Amino acid sequence: MTTMTSMSEPIALLSLRNICKTYTIKKGLFNKKKLELKAVKDINLDIYPGETIGLVGESGCGKSTLGKIICGLEKPTNGQIFWQGRKLSWPRKFSPQDMQMIFQDPFSSLNPRQKIKDIIAEPLKINLSAGGRTRKQIHNRVLELANQVGLSPEHLNRYPHEFSGGQRQRVAIARAISLSPRLIVCDEAVSALDVSVQAQILELLKKLQEEANLTYLFISHDLAVVKYLCQRIAVMYLGELIEITSRNELSSPKHPYTQALIKAIPIPDPENKPDRIIPGTELPSPINPPTGCAFHTRCPQKMDICMHKKPSWVTISQSHKVRCFLYQNNTSTKS
């Protein structure tokens, strides 16, 4: 068993090292032509106990793929994953009490033929190693979970189609926390909900985190939501991390892509309409990505070097680093 240790930093709950995911796509006559789609490229990220880290970027940038890799639903092509300093092998060998996932669509992620009480109880029945419970104990635990997420006992005998999107997501959250996991991956967990309902679910997630010392990886394309909920934010573009910063320093983004995302955040002012279009061309294809910096085809500040060479990480502060040639000569570089 490989162990990752550090004398200067606390041990992360989860560490990703050089994680890559490549899909082979067959095209042409008799599917003879094979193309490689690089969905995730050399991701290095540490998630620490009790924090909420946001993973933000446009649709198709590889966020959900990375979330599935973390939860063991996808096998990485390359790289290593560490849980509390211990290397995880494949197939993934960890307890369901370690991590769980909340999916984007609360309707398709719930079994329409099961009652709510059975949906919430299913992890408790399957994972007897979580503490072999009697039928009465499982029933009491389901009542407790329903109360935690704001559902009443009469809701438990209903089916998912009888609920609103927000209520269904509460059911999904109750199921996810039923085994008291350490880490929860929230994959666009509020993007399918109305804005007012989004706020309620976000407050619920914050309350549950305080009560159970949960750790969240919150995946979203909405930077405003991520900024509200998360202590740290990782920005992803075309399968790569390009900036990692704290919530406080997000107000001074360094990468041109992050700056464009910030400008696109809607504000409640009819006289001040944000620019929702990122400058440059459309998002490049991950099958044929640009050379050099992946963002150079859309970057208003690109230089010649951006088209030929990939930037290394530059440390802006203790909690802020960026991959951009605009800062290579201004601060210390870190590969």
C-alpha positions as CSV (number, residue, x, y, z in Angstrom):
1,M,0.0,0.0,0.0
2,T,1.4,3.4,-1.0
3,T,1.1,6.2,1.4
4,M,1.4,9.9,0.6
5,T,2.7,12.0,3.5
6,S,3.8,15.6,4.0
7,M,5.6,17.2,6.9
8,S,4.6,20.8,6.0
9,E,0.9,20.3,5.1
10,P,-2.0,18.6,6.8
11,I,-3.0,15.3,5.3
12,A,-5.8,15.8,2.7
13,L,-9.0,13.8,2.9
14,L,-8.7,13.2,-0.9
15,S,-5.8,13.8,-3.2
16,L,-5.7,13.6,-7.0
17,R,-2.3,13.2,-8.7
18,N,-2.0,13.5,-12.5
19,I,-5.5,12.2,-13.1
20,C,-6.3,11.7,-16.8
21,K,-9.3,10.3,-18.6
22,T,-9.2,9.5,-22.3
23,Y,-12.1,8.0,-24.3
24,T,-11.6,6.3,-27.6
25,I,-14.2,7.2,-30.3
26,K,-14.7,5.1,-33.3
27,K,-15.7,6.7,-36.6
28,G,-15.7,6.2,-40.3
29,L,-16.5,3.1,-42.4
30,F,-16.8,0.0,-40.2
31,N,-15.7,2.2,-37.3
32,K,-12.1,1.8,-38.3
33,K,-11.0,5.3,-37.5
34,K,-10.2,5.8,-33.8
35,L,-10.1,9.2,-32.2
36,E,-9.0,10.1,-28.7
37,L,-11.2,12.4,-26.6
38,K,-9.1,13.7,-23.6
39,A,-11.8,14.6,-21.1
40,V,-9.5,15.1,-18.1
41,K,-5.8,16.0,-18.3
42,D,-3.3,15.9,-15.5
43,I,-5.5,17.0,-12.6
44,N,-3.7,17.6,-9.3
45,L,-6.0,18.6,-6.5
46,D,-6.2,18.3,-2.7
47,I,-9.5,18.3,-0.8
48,Y,-9.2,18.9,3.0
49,P,-11.6,17.7,5.8
50,G,-14.6,20.0,6.4
51,E,-14.1,22.3,3.5
52,T,-16.3,23.0,0.4
53,I,-14.3,23.2,-2.8
54,G,-16.0,24.3,-5.9
55,L,-15.1,23.0,-9.4
56,V,-16.4,25.4,-12.0
57,G,-16.2,25.7,-15.8
58,E,-18.3,25.6,-18.9
59,S,-20.4,22.6,-19.9
60,G,-18.2,19.9,-21.5
61,C,-15.0,20.9,-19.7
62,G,-14.7,17.6,-17.8
63,K,-16.1,18.5,-14.4
64,S,-18.6,15.7,-14.1
65,T,-16.1,13.1,-15.5
66,L,-13.7,14.1,-12.7
67,G,-16.5,13.7,-10.1
68,K,-17.3,10.2,-11.4
69,I,-13.6,9.3,-11.3
70,I,-13.5,10.4,-7.6
71,C,-16.5,8.3,-6.7
72,G,-15.3,5.3,-8.6
73,L,-17.9,5.4,-11.3
74,E,-15.2,6.0,-14.0
75,K,-11.7,4.5,-14.1
76,P,-9.0,7.0,-14.8
77,T,-6.7,6.4,-17.7
78,N,-3.7,7.5,-15.7
79,G,-2.9,9.0,-12.3
80,Q,-3.3,8.1,-8.7
81,I,-6.0,8.8,-6.1
82,F,-5.2,9.0,-2.3
83,W,-7.7,8.7,0.5
84,Q,-6.3,10.2,3.7
85,G,-2.8,9.6,2.4
86,R,-3.4,6.0,1.3
87,K,-3.4,5.1,-2.4
88,L,-6.6,3.7,-3.8
89,S,-6.5,0.9,-6.3
90,W,-9.0,-0.1,-9.0
91,P,-11.6,-1.4,-8.6
92,R,-12.1,1.1,-5.8
93,K,-11.9,-0.4,-2.4
94,F,-13.4,2.0,0.1
95,S,-16.4,2.0,2.3
96,P,-19.6,3.7,1.1
97,Q,-19.2,5.7,4.3
98,D,-16.2,7.4,2.8
99,M,-18.0,9.2,-0.1
100,Q,-21.3,9.6,-1.8
101,M,-22.6,11.6,-4.8
102,I,-25.6,13.8,-5.4
103,F,-26.5,14.0,-9.1
104,Q,-27.8,16.8,-11.2
105,D,-31.3,15.6,-12.1
106,P,-33.2,14.6,-8.9
107,F,-35.9,12.8,-11.0
108,S,-33.7,10.5,-13.0
109,S,-31.5,9.7,-10.1
110,L,-34.4,8.4,-8.0
111,N,-36.2,5.1,-8.7
112,P,-39.7,6.0,-9.8
113,R,-41.1,2.7,-8.6
114,Q,-39.8,3.0,-5.0
115,K,-41.5,5.0,-2.2
116,I,-39.4,7.7,-0.7
117,K,-38.9,5.7,2.5
118,D,-37.4,2.8,0.5
119,I,-35.1,5.1,-1.5
120,I,-33.6,6.6,1.6
121,A,-33.4,3.2,3.4
122,E,-31.8,1.4,0.5
123,P,-28.2,2.3,1.4
124,L,-28.8,1.2,5.0
125,K,-30.2,-2.1,3.9
126,I,-27.4,-2.8,1.3
127,N,-24.4,-1.8,3.5
128,L,-24.9,-3.9,6.5
129,S,-21.2,-3.2,7.4
130,A,-22.4,0.3,8.3
131,G,-23.8,-1.4,11.4
132,G,-26.3,-4.2,11.0
133,R,-29.6,-2.5,11.8
134,T,-33.0,-4.0,12.6
135,R,-36.1,-3.0,10.6
136,K,-37.1,-0.7,13.5
137,Q,-33.6,1.0,13.6
138,I,-33.7,1.6,9.8
139,H,-37.2,3.1,10.1
140,N,-36.1,5.4,12.8
141,R,-33.0,6.4,10.9
142,V,-35.1,7.2,7.8
143,L,-37.4,9.4,9.9
144,E,-34.3,11.2,11.3
145,L,-32.9,11.7,7.8
146,A,-36.2,13.0,6.5
147,N,-36.4,15.5,9.3
148,Q,-32.8,16.6,8.7
149,V,-33.5,17.5,5.1
150,G,-36.9,19.1,5.7
151,L,-39.3,16.3,4.8
152,S,-42.3,15.3,6.9
153,P,-43.2,11.7,7.8
154,E,-46.2,11.7,5.5
155,H,-43.9,12.3,2.6
156,L,-42.2,8.9,3.1
157,N,-45.1,6.9,1.6
158,R,-45.2,8.9,-1.6
159,Y,-43.4,8.4,-4.9
160,P,-40.8,10.7,-6.6
161,H,-43.3,11.9,-9.3
162,E,-45.4,13.4,-6.5
163,F,-42.7,15.9,-5.5
164,S,-41.3,19.1,-6.9
165,G,-37.7,19.2,-8.1
166,G,-36.5,20.8,-4.8
167,Q,-38.2,18.1,-2.7
168,R,-36.8,15.3,-4.9
169,Q,-33.3,16.8,-4.4
170,R,-33.9,16.7,-0.6
171,V,-34.7,13.0,-1.0
172,A,-31.4,12.5,-2.9
173,I,-29.5,14.4,-0.2
174,A,-31.1,12.3,2.5
175,R,-30.0,9.2,0.7
176,A,-26.5,10.5,0.2
177,I,-26.0,11.3,3.9
178,S,-27.7,8.1,5.2
179,L,-24.4,6.3,5.8
180,S,-22.7,9.4,7.2
181,P,-20.0,9.8,4.5
182,R,-16.9,12.0,4.9
183,L,-17.0,13.4,1.4
184,I,-20.0,14.2,-0.9
185,V,-19.6,15.1,-4.5
186,C,-22.4,17.4,-5.6
187,D,-22.6,17.2,-9.4
188,E,-24.6,20.3,-10.6
189,A,-26.8,19.6,-7.6
190,V,-28.9,22.8,-7.9
191,S,-28.6,23.6,-11.6
192,A,-32.0,22.0,-12.5
193,L,-33.8,24.0,-9.8
194,D,-35.5,27.4,-9.7
195,V,-33.4,30.2,-8.2
196,S,-35.5,30.4,-5.0
197,V,-35.3,26.6,-4.6
198,Q,-31.6,26.7,-5.2
199,A,-31.1,29.0,-2.3
200,Q,-33.0,26.6,0.0
201,I,-30.9,23.6,-1.1
202,L,-27.7,25.5,-0.7
203,E,-28.7,26.5,2.9
204,L,-29.6,22.9,3.6
205,L,-26.1,21.8,2.4
206,K,-24.4,24.3,4.6
207,K,-26.5,23.3,7.6
208,L,-25.8,19.6,7.1
209,Q,-22.1,20.4,6.8
210,E,-22.0,22.1,10.1
211,E,-24.0,19.3,11.8
212,A,-22.0,16.4,10.4
213,N,-18.6,18.0,9.5
214,L,-19.1,17.0,5.8
215,T,-16.7,17.8,3.1
216,Y,-18.1,18.8,-0.3
217,L,-16.8,18.9,-3.8
218,F,-19.4,21.1,-5.5
219,I,-19.4,20.9,-9.3
220,S,-21.1,23.7,-11.1
221,H,-21.1,25.9,-14.2
222,D,-22.5,28.8,-12.1
223,L,-19.7,30.8,-10.5
224,A,-22.1,32.9,-8.4
225,V,-23.4,29.8,-6.7
226,V,-19.9,28.4,-6.2
227,K,-18.7,31.7,-4.8
228,Y,-21.5,31.7,-2.2
229,L,-21.0,28.1,-1.0
230,C,-17.3,27.3,-1.4
231,Q,-14.2,28.3,0.5
232,R,-11.9,27.4,-2.4
233,I,-12.6,27.4,-6.1
234,A,-10.9,25.4,-8.8
235,V,-11.5,26.6,-12.4
236,M,-11.5,24.0,-15.2
237,Y,-11.1,24.6,-18.9
238,L,-11.1,21.9,-21.6
239,G,-10.1,19.2,-19.1
240,E,-7.4,21.1,-17.3
241,L,-7.3,23.1,-14.1
242,I,-6.2,26.6,-14.8
243,E,-6.7,28.5,-11.6
244,I,-7.2,27.6,-7.9
245,T,-8.1,30.3,-5.5
246,S,-9.9,31.1,-2.2
247,R,-13.3,32.7,-2.2
248,N,-11.9,36.0,-1.0
249,E,-9.3,36.2,-3.8
250,L,-11.9,35.2,-6.4
251,S,-12.8,38.9,-6.6
252,S,-9.3,39.4,-8.1
253,P,-9.2,36.6,-10.7
254,K,-5.9,36.3,-12.7
255,H,-6.6,34.0,-15.6
256,P,-8.4,35.6,-18.5
257,Y,-10.9,32.8,-18.6
258,T,-11.8,33.2,-14.9
259,Q,-12.1,36.9,-15.5
260,A,-14.6,36.3,-18.3
261,L,-16.6,33.9,-16.1
262,I,-16.8,36.6,-13.4
263,K,-18.0,39.2,-15.9
264,A,-20.8,36.8,-17.0
265,I,-22.3,36.5,-13.5
266,P,-25.8,38.1,-13.7
267,I,-26.4,41.1,-11.4
268,P,-29.7,42.6,-10.3
269,D,-29.3,45.8,-12.3
270,P,-31.3,46.3,-15.5
271,E,-29.0,49.2,-16.6
272,N,-25.9,47.0,-16.2
273,K,-26.1,43.9,-18.4
274,P,-23.2,41.5,-18.0
275,D,-21.3,40.2,-21.0
276,R,-22.4,36.5,-21.1
277,I,-20.2,35.6,-24.1
278,I,-16.6,34.6,-23.6
279,P,-14.5,36.4,-26.2
280,G,-13.0,34.6,-29.1
281,T,-14.2,31.5,-31.0
282,E,-16.4,28.7,-29.7
283,L,-15.1,26.1,-27.2
284,P,-12.5,24.0,-29.0
285,S,-13.1,20.3,-29.4
286,P,-11.5,18.0,-26.8
287,I,-10.8,15.6,-29.7
288,N,-8.6,18.2,-31.4
289,P,-7.5,20.6,-28.6
290,P,-5.3,23.6,-29.3
291,T,-1.6,23.5,-28.9
292,G,0.0,25.4,-26.1
293,C,-2.4,27.1,-23.6
294,A,-5.8,25.6,-24.3
295,F,-7.5,29.0,-23.9
296,H,-5.4,30.9,-26.4
297,T,-7.9,30.6,-29.2
298,R,-10.4,32.7,-27.1
299,C,-8.0,34.8,-25.0
300,P,-8.0,38.6,-25.6
301,Q,-4.5,38.8,-23.9
302,K,-2.8,35.9,-25.7
303,M,0.9,36.1,-26.6
304,D,3.0,34.2,-29.1
305,I,4.2,31.8,-26.4
306,C,0.7,30.9,-25.5
307,M,0.2,29.2,-28.9
308,H,3.2,26.9,-28.6
309,K,3.9,26.2,-24.9
310,K,1.8,25.2,-21.9
311,P,2.1,27.5,-18.9
312,S,3.2,26.1,-15.6
313,W,1.6,26.9,-12.3
314,V,2.4,30.4,-10.8
315,T,1.9,31.0,-7.1
316,I,0.1,34.3,-6.5
317,S,-0.4,33.8,-2.8
318,Q,-0.6,31.0,-0.3
319,S,-4.2,30.2,-1.4
320,H,-4.0,31.4,-5.0
321,K,-2.3,29.9,-8.1
322,V,-2.8,30.2,-11.8
323,R,-1.5,28.7,-15.0
324,C,-0.9,31.7,-17.3
325,F,2.1,33.3,-19.0
326,L,0.9,36.7,-18.0
327,Y,2.4,36.1,-14.6
328,Q,5.4,33.9,-15.4
329,N,7.9,36.7,-14.8
330,N,6.1,38.4,-11.9
331,T,6.0,35.7,-9.3
332,S,7.6,32.3,-8.5
333,T,6.7,29.5,-10.8
334,K,5.7,26.1,-9.7
335,S,5.5,23.2,-12.1
